[in-house]
Amino acid sequence: MARLNEIGWEEFSKLDLEAKRPYLEREEGDGMPYHTLFAQQFDRRLLERLCALANRIRFINKSKEGALYLKNILAGRRAMLYFSQPSSRTFLSHQNACQILGLNTCSVRDAATSSEAKGESKTDTVRTFSSYVDLIIMRCPEKGLAEQMAWELSNSERPIPILNAGSGKDQHPTQALLDIYTLLRSFETKGGIDGRTVAFCGDLMRGRTVRSLSYLLTNFSDVKQIFVAPKELQVPDDVIAILESKGVRYEVHDDLREAVKASDAVYMTRIQDEWDASKGESAKIDTSRFKFGAEELALLGPDAIIMHPLPRRDEIATCCDHDPRAMYWRQMRNGMWIRAALIASVFGFEKSVMGCGY
């Protein structure tokens, strides 16, 4: 379990994210998280370990014997997927990651179908889930809820791990893990991530995937980040503050084509109008210059890649889908493997998987 029972909630909640990290690690002292709540829990060493474990799991799973070995790792344990925010890819990716390792799963995908509709607090809801399962994977619209629930469970009789599958507009750590995994696999024979330029385009103000990935990229050497968006949706100041504190090179502008020509990876995002204060607010913003199509594809370098956390609307034209530089479908599948690696490591099976004979 984690060390969250050593600190009060008020004291813990006031710490910055990097200072919170030791309280969320496994007691075994290997640096791996017990609760996975935000991107700041992962340094380069942990990222490379997780990606190596994901590679090993996907290799083992290629054979029937290997797949059966993996299914016995967590056989007899259970996971709850508590998704009170709409999702398809993130839900299915975590569900299949659990199934690869033999975890039985149950789910609540709408709070209206749970006792929350009767007035039950989220704390009581999560405590109830913890009575039945060994892991809670939660996605919610409330900022910081996963963090608070992790503290609550760590101070209960059932201190099971919580995995944040997206919270509010602030964090989506496992999406950032699969994004890093995709970048590492895309450039593994071409010099790696160090020294690359990554462009983010779209709704950067409200895109939690951008926030989390931007931070994880600071673990690599000399990676430049370019933020391309309408001024109303441009990257928030707290993300820029982190980059400046770490000496990361960055640009902020509104010229997608110039960014495409200069980048090794272009990370497109959709307009997140579910966060609109009033219906139709985002539709008033001119986003016509922030879409990736045939002309942008012609400007992209031969070894560069296009990424997208999905779902998409019209920000990437379908004519790009069959280009070998389009990584978003592989990116989606990569999520299943890196999440399986994370879950295996949470339960302490990293070494046994890496050392098995399959």
Order of alpha helices (4+ residues) and beta strands (2+ residues): alpha-alpha-alpha-alpha-beta-alpha-beta-alpha-beta-alpha-beta-alpha-beta-alpha-beta-alpha-beta-alpha-beta-alpha-beta-alpha-alpha
